[in-house]
Structure formats: structure tokens, C-alpha cells
Amino acid sequence: MTGQPIVLVTGCSTGIGVHIAVGLAQAGHRVVATMRDLGKRQVLLAEAQKAGVELDLRALDVTEPASIDACVAGLMADYGRIDVLVNNAGAGVIASLEQTSDADLRWIMEVNFFGVWNLTKAIVRHMREAGKGRIVSVTSVGGMVGQPLNDAYCAAKFAVEGMMESLAPIALAMGVRVSVVEPGPVNTEFMTSANAASTQAEAALTPPYQRIAANYHALSAQAFASQGQSATEVAATVVEVVLAEMPPFRTMTSEMVRAMVAAKAGDETGNSVIENFARVVAGWE
């Protein structure tokens, strides 16, 4: 890329998005850091000031097509191009199929899948016309391995993985490189928000879900405590992918993620992963 690359990053109010935006700015990119509510920009501004970088902050609600169109049009008017798109905005809810309300399901799919689909669609044509560009989407190990009480979240992340893997060869033929970055547990405000969103669903739990939820939360807490990454670690991986001359399509951010994906890939029946999760959440010996 010639000149200062123009980068659009979504979900920059907290966590990984904050550090992606700051890291790319430190690398010399012109970063347009977006979030649904600019009233939540304090954390981002503090980190940018600490790092000595400037960011272009803009409002973007990825669940609203009109917001997407306005943001993309504004960037094209101001900069004339968008060199890199980082799809980072996300939402979660901890609930099984029975406990997931229709409203929660639609919200999770709107943020995690349709938002990625619509924003990518709005930008990829400009990259196609320029004959170059990068699209990097932060997905999850939950986009490769389904996990208990993450039915809606995993459904959305699987969908993003399928979308990006299907888009990648066509985009590459037009000079645009597509990548996904797959974290495992990350110690950010994301899980706090996901757990808060799950309160109503958990209040309605009936046997055997109460026992399953308790065992799942114990497993999850252990994973976050022993193998959870920081937002800065995951963001650094995303920055590396953006800066790479020949970025891989898929990057897993930890050994835990690699082990989970390898375990699934090594059993064509799919039984081992499912039975291992069932053993934990059911409390089987």
C-alpha cells in the first residue's frame, strides 16, 4: 500500500477494539475508530493519549444499514479510499437454545453476523475498484468449535467464518486479502456484558439446566483464569495480520484455540468434542 493506509475498525469503545485502533495508529495507519455510542469513547481516548497517537472517531452502528452507508460514504468523501476493514464489534449471551429469547437471538446475529456482512459488502466494492485492500474479521474459537450455552453466539461466529472463507478466493482474485483471527477466552469487558445479558435467561433456568449452567460457569471461569488472554495480546495479533505482506487466511491466537480446533479436526465423527463437553456440563465422572 502506498501512502498512509486508511483503516476502519469497528467496536472501539472497549477491549480488543481499543488496542487494535491504537496499535494500527502506532504502526503509521490513519485509523478511523468507530463505535455505536461516541459517549463511550473515554477509554479509547485515554489509550490514544497514552500512546501519543491521533484517531478519527466516528459513530457506527453495524446493526443499522443507514449508519453503515453514512459512515462509508463519509470515509470515501474524506479520504477517497478504505484500505483496511477490521470487523471487531461483537456481542454475546450465555444461554442454550431453550433459554435464548427471539430478541436476544436476533441481536446476536445482527451484531456478529449481519453487521459484518453488511459493512463488508458496503466496503468491498471500493476495494474491488481500487484493486487492493485487506479485510480482517475477529471471530472466535466459537466459530470453529461449538460450545455449550453459546448456541446463538457460535451460530453467528460459524456464519462469519463461512462467509469469509467463501469470500476469500473471490476477493483474492480482485487483489483483496481476507483474514480471520480466532481468539479463545479473552479477559475483557465483553464477558461482563455477555453475562449481564444472560441474567434474565438464567433466572428462568429449570432442571437440568441449573446444574449444567453451574458446571459450565465453573469450567469457563477456570479457562479464563488459567488460559485467558489480554485484549492487548489479541489486538497485537490482529495488528500483525493487518501489517503482514502475505497475511494468512486464519490465525489462532493461543495454544488453547489450536488444541480445541485440532481435537475437532482429528475426529471426523465429531463425537469426542461433544462427549467431552457433555461430561463436563453434566458432571459425569
Legacy VTK file of the C-alpha trace (Angstrom):
# vtk DataFile Version 3.0
C-alpha trace
ASCII
DATASET POLYDATA
POINTS 285 float
0.000 0.000 0.000
1.288 3.464 -0.847
0.766 6.463 1.406
-0.822 6.273 4.835
-3.269 3.348 4.814
-6.835 4.225 5.790
-8.259 1.714 8.279
-11.798 1.355 9.575
-12.092 -0.528 12.882
-15.435 -1.387 14.484
-16.216 -1.926 18.171
-13.638 0.504 19.577
-15.319 1.551 22.830
-13.649 -1.167 24.933
-11.346 -4.147 24.961
-9.744 -5.551 21.842
-11.022 -2.785 19.558
-9.352 -0.071 21.633
-5.961 -1.745 21.330
-6.380 -2.612 17.640
-7.087 1.043 16.856
-4.175 2.340 18.921
-1.790 -0.352 17.652
-2.532 0.360 13.998
-2.160 4.098 14.585
1.233 3.441 16.180
2.138 1.460 13.050
1.516 4.552 10.922
-2.029 3.910 9.707
-4.765 6.528 9.652
-7.295 4.815 11.892
-10.997 5.550 11.799
-12.117 4.110 15.130
-15.858 3.536 15.319
-18.397 2.672 17.977
-22.146 2.684 18.314
-22.187 5.316 21.081
-19.500 8.006 20.977
-20.387 8.795 24.585
-18.327 5.692 25.447
-15.127 6.990 23.837
-13.289 7.845 27.078
-11.311 4.587 27.317
-10.190 4.834 23.697
-9.181 8.479 24.031
-7.188 7.739 27.177
-5.284 4.902 25.498
-4.641 7.013 22.384
-3.305 9.863 24.505
-1.087 7.474 26.450
0.323 6.111 23.177
0.710 9.570 21.648
-1.451 8.851 18.597
-4.395 10.562 16.932
-7.540 8.758 15.836
-10.514 9.712 13.709
-13.508 8.802 15.889
-16.852 8.216 14.198
-20.221 6.780 15.155
-21.148 3.494 13.507
-23.933 1.119 14.463
-23.249 -2.045 12.468
-26.839 -3.205 13.032
-28.224 -0.199 11.125
-27.736 -0.185 7.322
-28.275 3.579 7.221
-25.445 4.062 9.741
-23.165 1.825 7.667
-23.941 3.698 4.452
-23.377 7.090 6.091
-20.071 6.047 7.655
-18.678 4.508 4.463
-19.814 7.491 2.368
-18.157 9.840 4.846
-14.852 7.986 4.680
-14.868 7.897 0.896
-15.641 11.622 0.781
-12.889 12.480 3.276
-10.170 10.029 2.276
-11.124 8.727 -1.164
-10.445 5.111 -0.207
-10.611 2.487 2.546
-7.546 0.254 2.558
-8.318 -1.965 5.548
-11.507 -3.056 7.282
-11.263 -4.660 10.721
-14.574 -6.227 11.771
-14.252 -6.352 15.538
-17.638 -5.339 17.006
-19.345 -8.205 18.787
-21.960 -9.216 21.348
-22.650 -12.347 23.372
-25.225 -14.044 25.540
-24.741 -17.161 27.667
-27.822 -19.302 27.102
-28.904 -22.536 25.480
-31.415 -22.745 22.656
-34.372 -23.047 25.042
-33.322 -20.044 27.127
-32.388 -17.751 24.228
-35.174 -15.291 23.532
-36.005 -14.366 19.968
-34.903 -10.802 20.745
-31.509 -11.974 22.041
-31.012 -14.290 19.067
-31.743 -11.523 16.596
-29.480 -9.078 18.451
-26.553 -11.530 18.491
-26.990 -12.286 14.794
-27.383 -8.612 13.881
-24.174 -7.555 15.626
-21.975 -10.585 14.989
-23.101 -11.664 11.534
-25.371 -9.285 9.641
-23.315 -6.304 10.784
-20.158 -7.938 9.422
-21.942 -8.957 6.232
-23.434 -5.528 5.548
-20.332 -3.493 6.383
-18.064 -5.781 4.372
-20.472 -5.607 1.437
-20.514 -1.795 1.615
-16.701 -1.575 1.584
-15.546 -4.449 -0.628
-16.764 -2.784 -3.810
-14.455 0.166 -3.164
-11.565 -2.235 -2.613
-12.505 -4.110 -5.783
-12.458 -0.887 -7.773
-9.063 0.002 -6.270
-7.715 -3.492 -6.926
-6.386 -3.812 -3.377
-7.423 -3.993 0.257
-7.490 -6.018 3.463
-10.487 -7.368 5.367
-9.752 -8.809 8.811
-12.566 -10.179 10.967
-12.190 -11.041 14.633
-14.163 -14.248 15.021
-13.613 -16.786 17.819
-12.770 -20.363 18.634
-16.572 -20.392 18.923
-16.646 -20.045 15.140
-14.776 -23.334 14.787
-15.932 -25.388 17.791
-19.491 -25.197 19.097
-19.695 -24.746 22.866
-22.416 -25.345 25.469
-24.663 -22.379 26.336
-23.213 -20.398 23.415
-25.763 -21.541 20.850
-26.556 -18.135 19.351
-23.018 -16.777 19.637
-21.448 -19.822 17.989
-24.115 -19.828 15.282
-23.184 -16.235 14.408
-19.435 -16.850 14.501
-19.731 -20.028 12.414
-21.677 -17.945 9.902
-18.942 -15.297 9.744
-16.295 -17.972 9.260
-18.265 -19.497 6.398
-18.912 -16.123 4.816
-15.274 -15.047 4.956
-13.912 -18.388 3.752
-16.301 -18.240 0.794
-15.459 -14.609 0.028
-11.690 -15.018 0.357
-10.847 -16.662 -3.025
-13.053 -14.263 -4.988
-11.629 -11.286 -3.131
-8.076 -12.531 -3.676
-8.688 -12.724 -7.409
-9.528 -8.998 -7.229
-6.460 -8.078 -5.158
-8.222 -8.057 -1.765
-6.946 -10.270 1.052
-9.418 -11.668 3.593
-8.379 -12.973 7.008
-9.993 -14.158 10.232
-8.452 -14.009 13.701
-9.739 -16.538 16.232
-9.248 -15.826 19.958
-10.237 -18.131 22.777
-11.084 -16.728 26.211
-10.123 -13.049 26.472
-10.306 -11.136 29.737
-12.225 -8.056 28.615
-15.491 -6.269 29.341
-17.062 -8.459 26.638
-17.698 -11.339 29.033
-19.079 -8.986 31.672
-21.570 -7.719 29.106
-22.392 -11.230 27.923
-23.034 -12.423 31.466
-25.185 -9.360 32.196
-27.225 -10.071 29.068
-27.722 -13.629 30.295
-29.209 -12.761 33.687
-32.821 -12.965 32.566
-32.275 -16.256 30.756
-30.554 -17.811 33.752
-33.301 -16.645 36.111
-35.699 -18.881 34.209
-33.492 -21.980 34.308
-35.107 -25.255 35.278
-33.526 -28.658 35.942
-31.322 -29.959 34.415
-30.214 -26.561 33.070
-29.368 -25.194 36.515
-26.752 -27.895 37.076
-25.454 -27.594 33.504
-25.122 -23.817 33.794
-23.309 -24.083 37.122
-20.839 -26.623 35.725
-20.347 -24.560 32.557
-19.602 -21.396 34.528
-17.070 -23.274 36.655
-15.355 -24.570 33.508
-15.447 -21.129 31.898
-14.032 -19.397 34.975
-11.178 -21.877 35.096
-10.410 -21.371 31.394
-10.406 -17.582 31.700
-8.245 -17.677 34.825
-5.662 -20.144 33.538
-5.610 -19.536 29.767
-7.406 -16.259 29.140
-5.511 -13.740 27.039
-5.463 -9.988 27.480
-7.071 -7.612 24.995
-3.633 -6.250 24.143
-2.349 -9.728 23.223
-5.220 -10.434 20.856
-5.086 -6.924 19.389
-1.362 -7.351 18.717
-2.142 -10.466 16.675
-4.750 -8.572 14.658
-2.245 -5.781 14.015
0.329 -8.350 12.847
-2.174 -9.787 10.384
-3.031 -6.336 9.013
0.657 -5.461 8.592
1.719 -8.805 7.089
2.811 -8.688 3.469
1.135 -12.057 2.827
-1.382 -12.497 5.663
-2.757 -15.963 6.365
-6.458 -16.542 5.994
-6.794 -17.984 9.507
-4.833 -17.054 12.631
-5.496 -18.629 16.023
-4.301 -16.506 18.925
-3.389 -19.163 21.504
-2.367 -22.760 22.023
-5.718 -23.407 23.683
-7.544 -22.471 20.479
-5.211 -24.608 18.378
-5.735 -27.594 20.666
-9.534 -27.291 20.574
-9.630 -26.985 16.788
-7.148 -29.856 16.363
-9.246 -32.091 18.614
-12.302 -31.417 16.492
-10.450 -31.867 13.195
-8.956 -35.144 14.391
-12.335 -36.824 14.899
-14.416 -36.980 11.743
-17.453 -38.191 13.711
-17.500 -35.097 15.930
-18.291 -37.290 18.907
-15.221 -36.634 21.049
-15.686 -32.875 21.424
-19.414 -33.226 22.099
-18.937 -36.030 24.624
-16.151 -34.160 26.425
-18.320 -31.053 26.795
-21.310 -33.193 27.870
-19.177 -34.923 30.501
-18.175 -31.563 31.996
-21.524 -29.797 31.960
-23.467 -32.864 33.107
-20.950 -33.593 35.878
-20.332 -37.148 34.688
-17.429 -38.983 36.269
LINES 1 286
285 0 1 2 3 4 5 6 7 8 9 10 11 12 13 14 15 16 17 18 19 20 21 22 23 24 25 26 27 28 29 30 31 32 33 34 35 36 37 38 39 40 41 42 43 44 45 46 47 48 49 50 51 52 53 54 55 56 57 58 59 60 61 62 63 64 65 66 67 68 69 70 71 72 73 74 75 76 77 78 79 80 81 82 83 84 85 86 87 88 89 90 91 92 93 94 95 96 97 98 99 100 101 102 103 104 105 106 107 108 109 110 111 112 113 114 115 116 117 118 119 120 121 122 123 124 125 126 127 128 129 130 131 132 133 134 135 136 137 138 139 140 141 142 143 144 145 146 147 148 149 150 151 152 153 154 155 156 157 158 159 160 161 162 163 164 165 166 167 168 169 170 171 172 173 174 175 176 177 178 179 180 181 182 183 184 185 186 187 188 189 190 191 192 193 194 195 196 197 198 199 200 201 202 203 204 205 206 207 208 209 210 211 212 213 214 215 216 217 218 219 220 221 222 223 224 225 226 227 228 229 230 231 232 233 234 235 236 237 238 239 240 241 242 243 244 245 246 247 248 249 250 251 252 253 254 255 256 257 258 259 260 261 262 263 264 265 266 267 268 269 270 271 272 273 274 275 276 277 278 279 280 281 282 283 284
